[in-house]
Amino acid sequence: MADTITAEDPLTGEAIELPADVEVGEIVDSPATGAELEVVSLDPVTLEEAPELEEDWGE
């Protein structure tokens, strides 16, 4: 069985299991809402809603 760590979904407060080798900046999907969440800290593991990417159209 693969090692996992647990983090709190910032949108629902539910626990989310993540791979133990998750890295800061990695995007994961919330199993409850499907929203994209970004790993912002590893000690403790902290998730935030990922920012929407805007197209720059070459500017």
C-alpha positions as CSV (number, residue, x, y, z in Angstrom):
1,M,0.0,0.0,0.0
2,A,1.3,3.5,-0.9
3,D,2.1,5.9,1.9
4,T,-0.4,8.8,2.2
5,I,-0.8,11.9,4.2
6,T,-4.0,13.7,5.2
7,A,-4.9,17.4,4.6
8,E,-8.0,19.4,5.1
9,D,-10.1,20.5,2.1
10,P,-10.3,24.3,2.6
11,L,-13.7,24.4,0.9
12,T,-15.5,21.6,2.7
13,G,-13.3,20.9,5.8
14,E,-13.2,17.2,4.9
15,A,-10.0,15.2,5.2
16,I,-8.3,14.4,1.9
17,E,-5.7,11.7,1.5
18,L,-2.7,12.7,-0.6
19,P,0.4,10.8,-1.8
20,A,3.2,11.1,0.8
21,D,5.5,12.5,-2.0
22,V,3.2,15.5,-2.8
23,E,5.2,18.7,-3.4
24,V,4.5,22.4,-2.7
25,G,2.8,23.9,-5.8
26,E,1.2,20.7,-6.8
27,I,-2.4,20.8,-7.9
28,V,-4.8,18.2,-6.6
29,D,-8.6,17.7,-7.1
30,S,-11.0,17.9,-4.2
31,P,-12.9,14.6,-4.2
32,A,-16.0,16.3,-2.7
33,T,-16.3,19.3,-5.0
34,G,-13.9,18.6,-7.9
35,A,-12.3,22.0,-7.4
36,E,-8.6,22.3,-8.0
37,L,-6.6,22.8,-4.8
38,E,-2.9,23.8,-4.5
39,V,-0.5,22.4,-2.0
40,V,1.0,25.6,-0.3
41,S,2.8,24.0,2.7
42,L,4.1,20.6,3.7
43,D,4.6,21.0,7.5
44,P,1.7,20.9,8.1
45,V,0.2,20.0,4.8
46,T,-2.0,22.9,3.8
47,L,-4.2,23.3,0.8
48,E,-5.8,26.4,-0.8
49,E,-8.1,26.8,-3.7
50,A,-5.9,27.0,-6.8
51,P,-6.0,30.4,-8.6
52,E,-7.7,30.5,-12.0
53,L,-5.1,30.9,-14.8
54,E,-5.7,33.7,-17.1
55,E,-4.5,33.7,-20.7
56,D,-1.9,36.3,-21.5
57,W,-2.4,36.3,-25.3
58,G,1.3,36.9,-25.8
59,E,1.3,40.2,-23.9
